[in-house]
Amino acid sequence: MAQNSERTLVVCGHGMVAQRFLEELVDQARVPFQRIVVFNGEARPAYNRIQLSALLSGDAEEDSLTLKPDDWFDRHGITVHHGEPVQAIDRQDRTVITATGRRQHFDTLVLATGSRPGRLGIPGEDLAGVRYFRDLDDTHHLIGQSQSRPRAVVIGGGFLGLEAAVGLQRRGVSVTVLHRSGHLLNRQLDTGAGQLLAEALTDKGLNILTGTSPLQLLGRDAVRAVQLSDQTLISADLVVIATGIVPNRELAEAAGLDCGRGIRVDARLQTSDPNIYALGECCELDDQTFGLVEPGYLQAQILAQVLAAPARTAGFEHPVLATRLKISDLPVFSCGLPGPASGTESLISRDLETGRYSHLLVRDNRLVGAILLGHTGDGPWYQQLIAECTDITPFRAQLPFGKPFCEAAA
């Protein structure tokens, strides 16, 4: 087929990471494409998903979530087709086929298809009143349901689950949180911090049940109760499932690209096809997928450099990531190991008056983990110590008290 002579970049997906990639690309000294075409599966431009919890709780307006106005795309010559997901990739002809039947040629293709909520795989999951908390449509639905469904069960005590629980409670819903692990945020916090977080949320009116999981969701047409593994029944008009994500790899898989849990890429974000790249939650590097926005932003920066100046660009390396959260106005920080491991020593401090909690994990006089609850101001400094493998011997005794005390000691 005849191809357009203009060098064309096609981007599949328009979430936060895809938008950051576009921004990084147009900021390059040399943009190697005459045309940039984006196919967005959602009906609206890229928005800040991190603020969905604030929208749910009534603390943010929807307009504030939009990342860039329409004229930004016009100024940079970027064409975005909203509500038109790519359904197939023809690698031989280097074209994508969208849900409307449109065929678009590409010279370079970037897959930023994101992820979807993981399903529980239990009876009743498709009943009315059962919802996930993942995108703007989910948030709109939960806001509407909160007006007529006074009893909710949130399945999952991770970040998204707790945000959904707090948001619904602030809209007057009675909320029970179910979490399979023995403590909340078990991927970020140790047992002590998780228990303190549960106590704080209980004091604010949430019902927290850890070490339990749902057996089935009950109801004829709409959900009416959740049956737990110990046969306990909890009445519910609304159930929110927030138990993890699954990378959207199916488009790439159908096109014959190498996939594992996600779309496999190398350190330069290139897939098994040299003309196709992937980044964000849909990709997999060294058997690792990425559920946080921070590594996605770093991938966006690197991929923009790879496409604009490939000879001068280093590849993506797994960064030392930190989780910075605020659950019901309670700050949480976690970096490195989330709990004791082989060869680690623990430096634990707790202020009963202020509720501050700190658990620092040390191995061979190097900080390898930091868990903070209630006061997280020193978190970025601890993250730097972990990333740089700093020898903490000169100020080890002062480490739990923070950077100023350590600098004075050193």
C-alpha positions in Angstrom: 0.0 0.0 0.0 1.2 3.6 -0.6 2.6 5.2 2.5 2.7 8.8 3.5 6.2 10.2 3.0 6.1 12.0 6.4 7.8 10.0 9.1 5.0 9.0 11.5 4.9 8.1 15.2 1.8 6.3 16.4 1.1 6.1 20.2 -1.5 3.5 21.4 -2.9 4.8 24.7 -3.1 8.2 26.3 -2.6 7.8 30.1 -0.3 9.7 32.3 2.9 8.0 31.1 2.0 8.4 27.4 1.3 12.1 27.9 4.6 12.5 29.7 6.4 10.8 26.8 4.8 13.2 24.4 5.9 16.2 26.5 9.5 14.8 26.7 9.6 14.1 23.0 8.5 17.6 21.8 11.1 19.1 24.2 13.9 17.3 22.4 16.3 19.5 20.3 15.3 17.4 17.3 12.0 15.7 16.9 12.4 12.9 14.4 8.8 12.7 13.3 6.7 14.9 11.0 3.5 13.4 12.3 2.5 12.2 15.7 -0.9 10.4 16.0 -2.3 9.2 19.3 -5.2 6.7 19.7 -6.8 7.0 23.1 -9.1 4.2 24.3 -10.9 6.6 26.7 -13.3 9.3 25.6 -11.3 12.1 27.3 -7.7 13.4 27.2 -5.1 12.2 29.6 -5.9 13.0 33.2 -4.2 12.7 36.6 -5.3 9.3 37.9 -3.5 10.0 41.1 -6.2 12.6 41.9 -9.2 10.2 41.4 -9.3 9.6 45.1 -9.5 13.3 45.7 -12.4 13.5 43.2 -14.1 10.6 44.9 -13.9 12.2 48.3 -15.1 15.6 47.0 -11.7 17.3 47.5 -11.0 18.0 43.8 -12.9 19.2 40.8 -12.9 17.1 37.6 -11.5 19.9 35.4 -8.4 20.0 37.6 -7.4 16.5 36.6 -6.8 17.3 32.9 -3.1 17.2 32.2 -2.9 19.4 29.1 -5.5 21.7 27.3 -6.5 20.9 23.7 -4.4 23.8 22.3 -1.2 22.2 23.6 -1.7 19.3 21.2 -2.5 21.7 18.3 0.6 23.8 19.0 2.8 20.7 18.8 1.1 19.1 15.8 -0.2 16.1 17.7 -3.4 14.5 16.5 -5.3 12.6 19.2 -8.3 10.4 18.5 -10.3 9.9 21.7 -12.5 6.9 22.2 -10.8 5.0 19.4 -8.6 2.2 20.7 -6.2 0.3 18.5 -7.5 -3.3 18.0 -4.8 -4.8 15.8 -1.3 -4.2 14.6 -0.2 -5.3 11.1 3.6 -5.5 11.6 4.3 -6.4 7.9 2.6 -3.3 6.5 3.4 -1.2 9.6 -0.2 -0.1 10.2 -2.6 -0.2 13.2 -6.3 -0.8 12.8 -8.6 0.9 15.2 -12.1 0.2 16.6 -13.6 2.3 13.8 -11.8 0.4 11.1 -9.3 3.2 10.5 -5.9 2.1 9.2 -2.9 4.3 10.2 0.6 3.8 9.0 3.5 4.1 11.4 7.3 4.3 11.1 7.6 3.9 14.9 4.9 2.6 17.2 4.8 3.1 21.0 2.5 0.9 23.0 1.3 2.6 26.2 -1.8 0.5 26.8 -1.6 0.5 30.6 -3.3 -2.1 32.7 -6.7 -3.2 34.0 -7.9 -4.2 37.4 -7.3 -7.8 38.4 -10.4 -9.9 38.9 -11.1 -12.0 42.0 -12.4 -15.0 40.0 -15.2 -15.7 42.6 -18.9 -16.2 42.1 -21.0 -12.9 42.1 -18.2 -10.7 40.7 -20.4 -9.6 37.8 -23.4 -8.6 39.9 -24.7 -5.0 39.8 -23.2 -2.9 42.5 -19.8 -4.5 42.1 -17.2 -2.1 40.7 -13.5 -1.5 40.3 -11.6 1.7 41.1 -9.3 2.4 38.2 -10.5 5.2 36.0 -12.7 8.3 35.7 -15.7 6.2 34.7 -15.3 4.1 37.9 -15.0 7.2 40.0 -18.2 8.7 38.5 -20.0 5.5 39.1 -18.9 5.3 42.7 -19.9 8.9 43.4 -23.4 8.2 42.0 -23.8 4.9 43.9 -22.7 6.5 47.2 -26.0 8.5 47.2 -28.2 5.4 47.3 -26.0 2.5 48.6 -25.2 3.2 52.3 -23.1 0.0 53.0 -19.9 -0.7 51.1 -17.2 -3.4 51.2 -13.8 -2.6 49.7 -11.8 -5.7 48.8 -8.1 -4.9 49.0 -6.1 -3.0 51.6 -3.5 -1.6 49.2 -3.3 2.0 48.2 -6.2 2.1 45.8 -8.5 0.1 48.1 -7.8 2.4 51.0 -8.3 5.5 48.9 -11.6 4.2 47.7 -12.7 3.4 51.2 -11.8 6.8 52.6 -13.4 8.6 49.6 -16.7 6.6 50.0 -16.7 7.2 53.8 -16.4 11.0 53.3 -19.5 10.7 51.2 -21.4 9.2 54.1 -21.1 5.5 53.2 -20.4 2.9 55.9 -17.3 1.1 54.7 -15.6 -2.2 55.6 -12.2 -3.0 54.2 -11.2 -6.6 53.6 -7.5 -7.4 53.2 -6.0 -10.9 52.7 -2.6 -10.0 54.3 -2.2 -9.7 58.0 -1.7 -5.9 57.7 -2.6 -3.0 55.4 -0.3 -1.9 52.7 1.8 -5.0 53.1 3.9 -4.3 50.0 5.0 -1.0 51.4 4.8 -1.3 55.2 6.0 -3.6 57.9 3.6 -5.2 60.4 4.0 -2.4 63.0 3.3 0.4 60.6 0.4 -1.5 59.0 -1.2 -2.0 62.4 -0.8 1.6 63.3 -2.4 2.6 60.0 -5.3 0.3 60.7 -5.8 1.8 64.2 -5.8 5.3 62.7 -8.4 4.4 60.1 -10.5 2.6 62.6 -10.5 5.7 64.8 -11.9 7.6 61.8 -14.8 5.2 61.4 -13.6 2.6 58.9 -14.1 -1.1 59.7 -10.8 -2.9 58.9 -10.6 -6.7 58.6 -7.2 -8.2 57.8 -6.2 -11.8 57.3 -9.4 -12.5 55.5 -10.7 -12.8 51.9 -14.0 -13.1 50.2 -15.4 -16.5 49.2 -18.2 -15.2 47.1 -20.5 -12.2 46.5 -24.1 -12.9 47.1 -27.3 -11.4 45.5 -29.9 -12.2 42.9 -29.5 -9.3 40.5 -27.4 -6.9 42.6 -24.9 -7.6 45.3 -26.4 -7.9 48.8 -23.6 -9.5 50.9 -20.0 -10.7 50.9 -19.3 -14.2 52.2 -15.9 -14.5 53.8 -13.6 -17.6 53.8 -14.7 -18.3 57.4 -18.3 -18.2 56.3 -19.0 -14.8 57.9 -21.5 -12.7 55.9 -21.2 -8.9 55.6 -24.2 -7.0 54.2 -23.2 -4.7 51.3 -25.0 -2.6 48.7 -21.8 -1.8 47.0 -18.5 -3.7 46.6 -15.3 -2.2 45.3 -12.6 -4.5 44.1 -9.0 -3.2 44.4 -6.7 -6.2 44.4 -4.0 -5.3 41.9 -3.6 -4.8 38.2 -2.9 -6.8 35.0 -0.8 -5.4 32.2 -2.7 -4.9 28.9 -0.5 -7.1 26.7 -3.1 -8.7 24.5 -2.7 -6.2 21.5 1.0 -6.9 21.4 0.5 -10.7 22.0 -1.9 -10.9 19.0 0.7 -9.1 16.9 3.3 -11.8 17.7 5.4 -9.6 20.0 7.3 -11.4 22.8 5.3 -11.1 26.0 5.4 -12.5 29.6 3.1 -10.9 32.2 3.6 -7.7 30.2 5.1 -6.7 26.8 8.8 -7.6 27.1 11.2 -4.7 26.4 14.9 -4.2 26.6 16.6 -1.3 28.5 15.8 1.0 25.6 12.1 0.1 25.8 12.3 -1.7 22.5 10.1 -4.8 22.0 11.0 -7.8 19.9 10.1 -5.7 16.9 12.7 -3.0 16.3 10.0 -0.6 15.1 7.8 -1.0 18.2 8.4 0.2 21.8 6.4 -0.1 25.0 6.4 1.8 28.3 4.5 2.1 31.5 2.2 -0.4 33.2 1.9 -2.6 30.0 5.6 -3.3 29.7 7.9 -5.9 31.4 11.7 -5.5 31.8 13.8 -8.2 33.3 10.7 -10.1 34.5 9.5 -7.0 36.3 6.3 -5.0 35.6 5.6 -1.4 36.8 2.6 -0.4 38.8 3.8 3.1 39.9 3.9 6.3 37.8 7.4 7.2 38.8 9.2 4.5 36.8 6.8 5.2 34.0 7.9 8.8 33.9 11.5 7.8 33.8 10.8 5.4 30.9 9.0 8.2 29.1 12.1 10.4 29.4 14.4 7.7 28.2 12.3 6.6 25.3 12.0 10.2 24.1 15.8 10.4 24.1 16.2 7.0 22.5 13.9 8.1 19.5 15.5 11.6 19.2 19.2 10.8 19.8 19.7 7.0 20.0 23.5 7.1 19.9 23.7 9.3 23.0 21.0 7.7 25.2 21.7 5.3 28.1 19.0 2.6 28.8 16.5 2.3 31.6 17.8 1.0 34.9 15.6 -0.1 37.7 15.5 2.9 40.0 15.3 2.9 43.8 11.6 3.7 44.1 9.8 5.3 46.9 6.1 5.2 47.7 4.7 8.5 49.0 1.1 8.2 50.0 -1.4 10.1 52.1 -4.2 8.0 53.5 -6.9 10.0 55.2 -4.4 12.8 55.8 -1.9 10.4 57.3 1.4 10.6 55.4 3.2 7.3 54.5 6.6 6.8 53.0 8.3 3.5 52.0 11.5 2.8 50.1 13.7 -0.2 49.7 12.9 -3.3 51.8 9.4 -3.3 53.3 10.5 -5.4 56.3 13.3 -7.4 57.9 15.3 -9.8 55.6 18.4 -11.9 55.8 21.3 -9.9 57.4 19.3 -6.8 58.2 19.1 -4.9 61.5 16.1 -2.8 62.5 16.2 0.7 63.9 12.6 1.3 65.1 11.3 4.4 66.8 7.8 5.4 67.8 6.5 8.6 69.3 3.3 7.7 71.2 2.3 11.4 71.6 2.5 12.3 67.9 1.9 8.9 66.4 5.1 9.0 64.4 6.6 5.7 63.5 10.0 4.9 61.8 11.5 1.6 60.8 14.9 1.8 59.2 16.6 -1.4 57.9 20.4 -1.6 57.8 22.7 -4.2 56.3 26.5 -3.9 56.4 26.2 -0.3 57.6 24.2 0.6 54.6 20.5 1.7 54.7 18.4 -0.7 52.7 14.9 0.1 53.7 12.9 3.0 55.3 9.3 2.9 56.5 7.8 6.1 57.8 4.3 6.9 59.1 3.0 10.2 60.4 6.1 12.2 59.5 7.8 11.6 56.2 9.9 14.8 55.7 13.2 12.8 55.8 11.9 10.2 53.3 13.7 11.6 50.2 17.0 11.8 52.1 16.6 8.2 53.2 15.9 7.3 49.6 19.1 9.0 48.5 21.1 7.0 51.2 19.6 3.8 49.9 20.2 4.6 46.2 23.8 5.7 46.8 24.6 2.9 49.2 26.0 5.4 51.6 28.1 4.2 54.6 26.1 5.4 57.6 28.8 4.5 60.2 29.5 8.1 61.2 25.9 8.8 62.1 24.3 5.5 62.6 23.1 6.3 66.1 21.4 9.5 64.9 19.8 7.9 61.8 16.3 7.6 63.2 16.2 11.2 64.1 16.7 12.5 60.6 19.1 14.4 58.4 19.9 17.4 60.6 21.0 15.2 63.5 23.0 13.0 61.2 24.8 15.9 59.5 25.7 17.3 62.9 27.1 14.0 64.0 29.1 13.5 60.8 
